Amino acid sequence: MSDTPLGRFVWHEVMTTDKDAARSFYPRVTGWGTSTWNGGDEPYEMWMNGEVPVGGLMDLPAPDVPPCWLVYLSTPDIDATLAKVRDCGGAVLNEMAVPEVGRFAVIADPQGGVIAVLEPEGDTPGHDGAPNAGEFSWHELATTDADAAWAFYSEVFGWEATSRMDMGEMGFYQMFSRGARPLGGIFNGPPDMPAVGWLPYVMVPDVQAAAETVTALGGKLLREPMEVPGGDFIAHCMDPQGVAFAVHATAGDGEDQE
């Protein structure tokens, strides 16, 4: 029986219109390096956090795919997971198998949020402990119906509801975990939100410094550095190719960032 966990965030792939620009931009914001894996049909470039791969870098796979970060969740049984996706009103957009890596599929939730699932062939990427600098620390879904989205993801991936934060007219920010590990939040996006989708957060030593680097390299700040409940600091960013992401520092790291 597979020891792969269900519902762990395990991989993060930026799909971009300009790989050279992305390769120059993200390491200066996050501290990553790059490495090339040659085990597939084509070379695949990976983001490296020290010696550990945390994601990938690739060209847009099709003209109708917008530049984005595609987030992957693990599953011990992709066939069972995809059957549950369909049973719960989601859609399977494509499926693929990569030798030495595993089987994966891109899915859409009933509100249109896109995410991927991976049944790895070998060890499952990632870990369940607290995130380190350069790792992805939080995942946030802005959607059109947070309650329905939560019902979908909790049923398909077994996530557990933790606390809910009242956001007034926008409803509640539903936080969730997998066991003891907090994973992220789901909320109703503002009315002028262009699309639903997942926003990945990268842990950095200093949010203010990371935000300044983003703008110096031609990116934008969608939300200025700010303190959030619990004392952590975050900033929402956009790279020069229009891909949204966020940076995050823990309360201890963020003491001098005001």
Buried (B, 14 or more C-beta within 10 A) or exposed (E): EEEBBBBBBBBBBBBBBBBEBBBEBBBEBBBBEBEEBEEEEEEBBBBBBEEBBBBBBBEBEEEEBEBBBBBBBBBBBBEEBBEBBEEBBBBBEEBEEBEEBBBBBBBBBBBBBBBBBBBBEEEBBBEEEEBEBBBBBBBBBBBBBBEBBBBBBBBBBEBEEEEBEEEEEBBBBBBBBBEEEBBBBBBBBEEEEEEBBBBBBBBBBBBBBBBBBBEEBEBEBBEEBEBEEEEBBBBBBBBBBEBBBBBBBBEEBBEEBE
